């Protein structure tokens, strides 16, 4: 009887050991793929990127998975390595600097003495994917000139396929942001070099000079008196 209990005890210990190992498997951490942007060589245009607004559901460490019915669930085997919002900011910053070949692309808020040629205001309302769903990016950007006037605005919907793994999904999302940077940089260039029209000032009405009082015209006085000489 004791001989039967020993193999059973060993089997139970092995099962518990395997269960413990599976429970302590490290969670994979992911960052967005920023591609291979080059280093800008010129001073270039002065551009302020931001504010960049991110949808509330993206402001978490959990790697979300879009389901076929449209719902979102937390990924069981991965999460973001830090702040997704910061990753998006840095990816777009590096991509715009490279594509515009400018060292003067900064995140908002800029320092007080920095006057941008263009400011990029961006709102990202969707950035997600799923094992059976493509990566999708929905965003809107606006371009402001030196006077703070809106010169261009566009709604963006981009889609990228992947092979279903978490790693390929994250890579696809990074590619979507790179494509977004392509669109923005292409729109920034013509606006940045356009001269800013000064608002026309209304003509200033000249003040009327006060009228001078008219002097009465002297008229000869006639008299009927006779002059007698002695």
Secondary structure by P-SEA (a helix, b strand, c coil): caaaaaaaaaaaaaaaaaaaaaaacbbbbbbccccccccccccccccccccccccccccccccccccccccccccccccccccaaaaaaaaaaaaaaaaacccccccccccccccccbbbbbbbccccccccccbbbbbbbbbbcccccccccbbbbbbbbccccaaaaaaaaaaaaaaaaaaaaaaaaaaaacccccccccccccccccccccccbbbbbbbcbbbbcc
